[in-house]
Amino acid sequence: MSILLFILFGLIVGFLARAIMPGKQSMGFIATALLGIAGSFLGGFVANAIDHQPILHLRSAGIIGSVIGALCVLALVTWAGRRRGAFA
């Protein structure tokens, strides 16, 4: 049951990040959920670095940290997609 809640949380965070980020992101539900999950991991990693906790000590970043992490991941994916498209 907890994995389903984690996926649902990732989907919500992904939708929030896509709503905040300007421009059009053509992603499906699975890619949006993966974006939110990756953002949650990135937000937790940064929170551990700020609090001087061990990096491998996994914890939740919270909704704000997860959205900020998802925005960073989305910006990186958008930048990489534009860069790849320029050479194709």
N, C-alpha and C positions, 0 to 999 in steps of 0.2 A: 504494500500500500504506500510506503514512503517513497518508492521510486516513481510512482504515478504522481504524487504530490510534487516531487522534484521536477518532473517533466512539465507539469501544469504551471509551476512557479517560473520555470524557464520560458514557457510560452508567454506568460503575462509580462515578464521582464523584456522579452524580445519584442513584443508588440509595443510596449512603452518606449523602448529605444528607437524602434522604427517610426513611431509617431513623433518623437522629439527631433530626430535627425532630418534636416531638410533634404529634399530631393526624392526621387522615386527609387525604392528598393524592391525589386521583383523577387520575392522569396515566398516559398510555400510555408505551410504550418510546421513541417519538420525542420526546415532551415531556420525558421524563426525561433523554435524551441531550442535548437542547438546554439543559436546566437545568445539566447538568454542564459543557457547553462554555462557557456564559455565566459560570458560576462560575469556570472556569479562566481566562478572560479577565479577570474582575474581580480574582481573586487575583494574577495577573501584573501588572495595573495598580497594585495597592496595593504589591506588592513592589518595583516600579520606583520608586514614589514614596518608599518608605522608604529604598531604597538610593541615592537621588538619581541615578538613571539617566534617560536620555531616555524620555519616556512612550511614544513610538512605537517604541522598541526592544523588540520583542516577545520574551518569553522565557517559559519554563514556570514556573509558580508552585509546582510540586510537588504532591504529593497532598494535603498538609495545607492549603496555601494555596488549592487548588482546592475542597476540601470547605468551607472557611470561606467562600469566595466564593459557592459554590452555596447554602450556608445563608442567606446574605444575600439572594440572588436569590429563593430560595424563600419567605423571610419577606416580602419585598416583594410577590411574586405572591399569597401568601395574604392579606396585608393588603388589597391592591387588590381581590381577589375578594370579600372580606367587605364591603368598603366599597361596591362596585358592587352587591352583592346587597341591601344595605340600602335602596337607592334604586329597585330594580327592582320 
